[in-house]
Amino acid sequence: MKAKILFIMHMPPPVHGAAMIGQWIHASKIINEKFDCYYINPSVSNNIAEVGKLKIKKVLLFLTLLYKILKSIKKIKPNLCYYTPTSDGLGIYRDALTIALIRICKVKVVLHLHNKGVKNYSKHKLAKIAYRRIFHHTKIILIAQELYKDIEEFVSKDKVYILPNGIPQTIQDFEYNKIVSIRKQYSEKNRLLYLSNMMSEKGIWILLDACKILSQNGYKFECHYIGNWGDTTPEEFQHEINDKGLQNIVFYHGPKYGNDKKLYFTNSDIFIFPTFYHGETFGLVLLEAMEYGLPCITTPEGGIPSFVSSENGILVEQKNIQKLADAIKELINDKNKRETMGNNGRHIFLNKYTINTFENHFVDILNKLLMN
């Protein structure tokens, strides 16, 4: 008989890393064949801007969620409950209550952390109490070893499993070879790509300032932004583009999905993700860029250094506009280097970070948890 697992995890909307992983777990043939899986989406936000904000509607939705969890546990009688908590903010109190409810029902819990912020937020006395309840006698899944320092006050290393994220492979080798050939024909354009939510902490303004430096230094390039709006507006962003004299250099294209997104990855030369987002842990979009053979310029935030290094990109100091501009200059000036980095990145992706690799490792961890 298959073990029963109740997955309480985020799925889109809104679209963010944890939600995408949840969506892929939900759709996984491997996971759903190995276990009897049941799913509940605990999200009470419809877009990125709503995340972390307290609203009456969200409170009512939370109470509905608790009822749904209780009803599911009573009906399913799961062997394990998989839960994706938040790491800081008001959400931790919601998580503490939810996890306490699951434990009262005498169900084993594993927590999969897709974000961070525990270390800083635990300075609040009430938050520290909540964290102690959340992590008490609980096994934890982290997506990178570098993230353990965020929870070390509350969790011993022997209770931690490391599971790097993975994404679906979207292009085969023959397609990749065509992309590389096309890219070489237009390499003089030096096309930069940013693809993520349009948020300050994701580095959108830092990149814009770096573009101004490049333009003033006489570099010929294009910079394309793709993503949903977060803490800014189209009008504000366009105003900054105009103010910096970048009207014919920097372009915003809105959110892109599927073949539209594939087109931008194909028609770019360098991927840039200058994040200093407080909850950044992995940056799935970097894996997407690696699959397409794009060298990645990013920051050593969260677990990013576990898969981006001098082999396949450049890590720059956060919020340092000049160093970001210098890194871009380096890859504009050395096309062979960026091609080598891109090829290395694709090789790393195929060997370690596909969704199939993630699913198999995930199943192994779940089996270990069920046996313990």
C-alpha positions as CSV (number, residue, x, y, z in Angstrom):
1,M,0.0,0.0,0.0
2,K,1.3,3.5,-0.9
3,A,2.0,6.0,1.8
4,K,-0.4,8.9,2.0
5,I,1.0,12.4,1.9
6,L,-0.9,15.6,2.4
7,F,0.9,18.5,0.5
8,I,0.1,21.9,1.9
9,M,2.1,24.0,-0.5
10,H,1.9,27.2,-2.5
11,M,1.0,27.1,-6.2
12,P,0.3,30.0,-8.6
13,P,-1.0,32.6,-8.3
14,P,1.0,34.6,-7.4
15,V,4.0,33.4,-9.5
16,H,7.2,33.0,-7.5
17,G,9.8,30.3,-6.9
18,A,8.0,28.4,-4.2
19,A,4.7,28.4,-6.1
20,M,6.4,27.1,-9.3
21,I,8.1,24.3,-7.4
22,G,4.7,23.5,-5.8
23,Q,3.1,23.4,-9.3
24,W,5.7,21.0,-10.6
25,I,5.4,18.7,-7.5
26,H,1.6,18.7,-8.1
27,A,2.1,17.7,-11.8
28,S,4.9,15.2,-11.2
29,K,4.2,11.7,-12.5
30,I,7.1,10.3,-10.5
31,I,5.9,11.7,-7.1
32,N,2.2,10.9,-7.7
33,E,3.0,7.3,-8.7
34,K,5.1,6.7,-5.7
35,F,2.7,8.0,-3.1
36,D,-1.0,8.7,-2.6
37,C,-0.9,12.5,-2.9
38,Y,-3.4,15.1,-1.7
39,Y,-3.0,18.8,-2.2
40,I,-4.1,22.0,-0.5
41,N,-2.9,25.4,-1.6
42,P,-2.5,27.7,1.5
43,S,-2.0,30.9,-0.4
44,V,-4.2,33.8,0.6
45,S,-2.5,36.3,-1.9
46,N,-3.4,36.7,-5.5
47,N,-0.3,38.7,-6.5
48,I,3.2,39.6,-5.3
49,A,2.2,43.0,-4.0
50,E,-0.3,41.4,-1.6
51,V,2.3,39.0,0.0
52,G,2.9,39.8,3.7
53,K,0.0,42.3,4.0
54,L,-2.7,41.7,6.6
55,K,-6.3,42.0,5.3
56,I,-9.6,40.9,6.7
57,K,-10.2,38.8,3.6
58,K,-7.0,37.0,4.2
59,V,-7.9,36.2,7.8
60,L,-11.2,34.7,6.7
61,L,-9.4,32.6,4.0
62,F,-6.9,31.4,6.7
63,L,-9.7,30.2,8.9
64,T,-11.2,28.4,5.9
65,L,-7.8,26.9,5.2
66,L,-7.6,25.5,8.8
67,Y,-11.0,23.9,8.4
68,K,-10.0,22.4,5.1
69,I,-6.8,20.9,6.6
70,L,-8.7,19.4,9.6
71,K,-11.3,17.9,7.3
72,S,-8.6,16.5,5.0
73,I,-6.6,14.9,7.8
74,K,-9.7,13.3,9.2
75,K,-10.7,11.9,5.8
76,I,-7.3,10.9,4.4
77,K,-5.4,10.0,7.6
78,P,-2.0,10.9,6.0
79,N,1.3,9.3,7.0
80,L,3.1,12.6,6.4
81,C,2.2,16.2,6.0
82,Y,4.5,18.3,3.7
83,Y,4.2,22.0,4.4
84,T,5.9,25.1,2.9
85,P,6.1,27.8,5.6
86,T,7.1,31.4,5.2
87,S,10.3,32.6,7.0
88,D,9.4,36.0,8.3
89,G,6.7,38.5,8.7
90,L,3.1,37.9,9.9
91,G,3.0,34.6,8.0
92,I,5.0,32.9,10.7
93,Y,2.2,33.2,13.2
94,R,-0.2,31.7,10.7
95,D,2.3,28.9,10.1
96,A,2.8,28.3,13.8
97,L,-1.0,27.8,14.3
98,T,-1.3,25.6,11.2
99,I,1.6,23.3,12.2
100,A,0.3,23.1,15.8
101,L,-3.1,22.0,14.5
102,I,-1.4,19.3,12.3
103,R,0.6,18.0,15.3
104,I,-2.5,17.9,17.5
105,C,-3.9,15.5,14.9
106,K,-0.7,13.4,15.4
107,V,0.5,13.7,11.9
108,K,4.3,13.8,11.1
109,V,5.3,17.1,9.5
110,V,8.2,18.0,7.2
111,L,8.8,21.7,6.4
112,H,10.3,22.7,3.0
113,L,11.8,26.2,3.2
114,H,11.8,28.1,-0.1
115,N,12.6,31.5,1.5
116,K,14.7,32.9,4.3
117,G,14.7,35.6,7.0
118,V,14.4,33.6,10.2
119,K,17.7,34.8,11.6
120,N,16.8,38.5,11.3
121,Y,13.1,38.2,12.2
122,S,13.8,36.1,15.3
123,K,15.1,39.2,17.0
124,H,11.5,39.9,17.8
125,K,10.6,38.1,21.0
126,L,7.2,36.9,19.8
127,A,8.7,35.8,16.5
128,K,11.3,33.7,18.4
129,I,8.5,31.9,20.3
130,A,6.7,31.2,17.0
131,Y,9.9,29.8,15.4
132,R,10.5,27.5,18.4
133,R,7.0,26.1,17.9
134,I,7.4,25.8,14.1
135,F,10.7,24.0,14.2
136,H,10.2,21.9,17.4
137,H,11.1,18.3,16.6
138,T,10.5,18.8,12.9
139,K,12.6,17.7,9.9
140,I,13.5,20.4,7.4
141,I,14.2,20.5,3.7
142,L,16.5,23.3,2.5
143,I,17.3,24.1,-1.1
144,A,21.0,24.9,-0.4
145,Q,23.6,24.2,2.3
146,E,24.3,28.0,2.5
147,L,20.8,28.5,3.9
148,Y,21.3,26.5,7.1
149,K,22.8,29.5,8.9
150,D,19.4,31.2,8.7
151,I,17.8,28.5,11.0
152,E,20.7,27.1,12.9
153,E,19.5,28.6,16.2
154,F,16.3,26.5,16.0
155,V,17.3,23.4,14.0
156,S,20.2,20.9,14.4
157,K,22.0,19.8,11.3
158,D,20.9,16.2,11.7
159,K,17.3,17.2,11.1
160,V,18.1,18.9,7.7
161,Y,17.9,17.5,4.2
162,I,19.4,19.4,1.2
163,L,17.3,19.4,-1.9
164,P,18.4,21.8,-4.7
165,N,15.6,23.1,-6.9
166,G,15.1,21.9,-10.4
167,I,13.1,23.1,-13.4
168,P,11.6,21.3,-16.5
169,Q,14.0,21.0,-19.4
170,T,12.5,23.0,-22.3
171,I,15.1,22.6,-25.1
172,Q,17.0,19.6,-26.4
173,D,20.6,19.7,-27.5
174,F,19.8,20.1,-31.2
175,E,17.7,23.2,-30.4
176,Y,20.4,24.5,-28.2
177,N,23.0,24.2,-31.0
178,K,20.7,26.2,-33.3
179,I,20.3,28.9,-30.6
180,V,24.0,29.2,-30.2
181,S,24.4,29.6,-34.0
182,I,21.7,32.3,-34.1
183,R,23.2,34.1,-31.1
184,K,26.6,34.3,-32.8
185,Q,25.1,36.0,-35.8
186,Y,23.8,38.8,-33.7
187,S,26.4,38.9,-30.9
188,E,27.4,42.5,-31.7
189,K,24.1,43.7,-30.4
190,N,25.2,42.7,-26.8
191,R,21.6,41.9,-25.6
192,L,21.1,42.0,-21.9
193,L,18.1,40.2,-20.3
194,Y,16.5,40.7,-16.9
195,L,13.6,38.4,-16.2
196,S,11.9,38.4,-12.8
197,N,9.3,40.3,-10.8
198,M,9.8,44.1,-11.3
199,M,10.8,44.8,-7.7
200,S,13.4,47.1,-6.2
201,E,15.0,44.3,-4.2
202,K,15.4,42.2,-7.3
203,G,17.8,44.9,-8.5
204,I,15.8,46.6,-11.3
205,W,17.1,50.1,-10.4
206,I,20.7,48.9,-9.9
207,L,20.7,47.5,-13.4
208,L,19.2,50.6,-14.8
209,D,21.9,52.7,-13.2
210,A,24.5,50.3,-14.6
211,C,23.0,50.7,-18.0
212,K,23.5,54.5,-17.7
213,I,27.2,54.0,-17.0
214,L,27.6,51.6,-19.9
215,S,25.9,54.1,-22.2
216,Q,28.0,57.0,-21.0
217,N,31.1,54.9,-21.6
218,G,30.1,54.4,-25.2
219,Y,29.1,50.7,-25.1
220,K,26.6,49.5,-27.7
221,F,24.0,47.2,-26.1
222,E,20.3,46.6,-25.5
223,C,18.7,45.8,-22.1
224,H,15.3,44.0,-22.0
225,Y,13.2,43.8,-18.8
226,I,10.6,41.1,-18.5
227,G,8.3,40.5,-15.5
228,N,5.2,41.4,-13.5
229,W,5.0,44.6,-11.6
230,G,5.9,44.5,-7.9
231,D,6.6,47.6,-5.9
232,T,6.8,50.0,-8.8
233,T,4.6,51.1,-11.8
234,P,5.1,51.2,-15.6
235,E,4.9,55.0,-15.4
236,E,7.6,55.2,-12.8
237,F,9.9,52.8,-14.6
238,Q,9.5,54.6,-18.0
239,H,10.2,57.9,-16.3
240,E,13.5,56.6,-15.0
241,I,14.4,55.3,-18.4
242,N,13.7,58.7,-20.0
243,D,15.5,60.6,-17.2
244,K,18.6,58.5,-17.7
245,G,18.5,59.0,-21.5
246,L,18.0,55.2,-22.1
247,Q,14.9,55.4,-24.3
248,N,16.5,53.5,-27.3
249,I,18.5,51.2,-25.1
250,V,16.3,49.8,-22.3
251,F,12.9,48.2,-23.1
252,Y,10.2,46.7,-20.9
253,H,8.0,44.0,-22.4
254,G,5.7,42.9,-19.6
255,P,5.5,39.3,-18.3
256,K,6.2,36.5,-20.8
257,Y,5.4,32.8,-20.7
258,G,5.9,29.7,-22.8
259,N,7.2,30.3,-26.3
260,D,7.3,34.1,-25.8
261,K,9.7,33.7,-22.9
262,K,11.7,31.2,-24.8
263,L,12.2,33.8,-27.6
264,Y,13.8,36.3,-25.2
265,F,16.1,33.7,-23.7
266,T,17.1,32.7,-27.3
267,N,17.7,36.2,-28.4
268,S,19.8,37.4,-25.5
269,D,23.6,37.2,-24.8
270,I,23.9,37.9,-21.1
271,F,21.5,37.3,-18.2
272,I,21.5,39.7,-15.3
273,F,19.8,39.2,-12.0
274,P,21.3,41.7,-9.4
275,T,19.1,40.6,-6.6
276,F,19.3,41.7,-2.9
277,Y,15.8,40.5,-2.1
278,H,15.7,39.6,1.6
279,G,13.9,36.3,0.9
280,E,16.0,35.3,-2.1
281,T,17.2,31.7,-1.7
282,F,17.8,30.2,-5.2
283,G,16.6,32.2,-8.2
284,L,14.9,29.6,-10.4
285,V,15.2,32.1,-13.3
286,L,19.0,31.6,-13.2
287,L,18.5,27.9,-14.0
288,E,16.3,28.9,-16.9
289,A,19.1,31.2,-18.2
290,M,21.7,28.4,-17.7
291,E,19.6,26.0,-19.8
292,Y,19.7,28.5,-22.6
293,G,23.5,28.8,-22.3
294,L,23.4,32.4,-21.0
295,P,26.3,33.5,-18.7
296,C,24.7,34.8,-15.5
297,I,25.7,38.0,-13.7
298,T,24.1,37.9,-10.3
299,T,24.8,38.3,-6.5
300,P,25.9,35.9,-3.8
301,E,22.4,36.0,-2.2
302,G,21.0,32.9,-0.4
303,G,21.9,29.7,-2.2
304,I,22.9,31.3,-5.5
305,P,26.6,30.6,-5.0
306,S,25.9,26.9,-4.8
307,F,25.3,26.9,-8.6
308,V,26.6,30.2,-10.0
309,S,30.4,30.7,-9.9
310,S,33.2,31.9,-12.2
311,E,32.6,28.7,-14.2
312,N,29.3,29.9,-15.5
313,G,28.9,33.5,-14.5
314,I,30.0,36.5,-12.3
315,L,28.9,37.1,-8.8
316,V,28.9,40.9,-7.9
317,E,28.6,42.7,-4.7
318,Q,24.9,43.6,-4.0
319,K,23.8,47.2,-4.7
320,N,27.2,48.0,-6.2
321,I,26.3,49.7,-9.5
322,Q,29.9,50.2,-10.6
323,K,30.8,46.5,-10.1
324,L,27.7,45.4,-11.9
325,A,28.6,47.7,-14.8
326,D,32.2,46.4,-14.8
327,A,30.9,42.8,-14.9
328,I,28.7,43.6,-17.9
329,K,31.6,45.3,-19.6
330,E,33.8,42.2,-19.1
331,L,31.4,40.0,-20.9
332,I,30.6,42.5,-23.6
333,N,34.3,42.8,-24.3
334,D,35.0,39.0,-24.2
335,K,32.5,37.1,-26.3
336,N,34.5,33.9,-26.1
337,K,34.3,34.0,-22.3
338,R,30.6,34.5,-22.2
339,E,30.1,31.6,-24.7
340,T,32.3,29.3,-22.6
341,M,30.4,30.4,-19.4
342,G,27.1,29.8,-21.2
343,N,28.1,26.3,-22.3
344,N,29.3,25.5,-18.8
345,G,26.1,26.7,-17.3
346,R,24.0,24.5,-19.6
347,H,26.1,21.5,-18.7
348,I,25.7,22.2,-15.0
349,F,21.9,22.6,-15.4
350,L,21.5,19.3,-17.3
351,N,23.6,17.3,-14.8
352,K,22.2,18.7,-11.5
353,Y,19.2,20.9,-11.9
354,T,16.5,19.4,-14.1
355,I,13.1,18.7,-12.7
356,N,13.7,14.9,-13.1
357,T,16.8,15.2,-10.8
358,F,14.7,17.2,-8.3
359,E,11.8,14.7,-8.3
360,N,14.0,11.7,-7.7
361,H,15.9,13.3,-4.9
362,F,12.6,14.5,-3.4
363,V,11.1,11.0,-3.5
364,D,14.2,9.6,-1.7
365,I,13.9,12.2,1.0
366,L,10.1,11.5,1.5
367,N,10.9,7.8,1.8
368,K,13.5,8.5,4.4
369,L,11.0,10.7,6.4
370,L,8.3,8.0,6.2
371,M,10.7,5.3,7.6
372,N,11.9,7.5,10.5
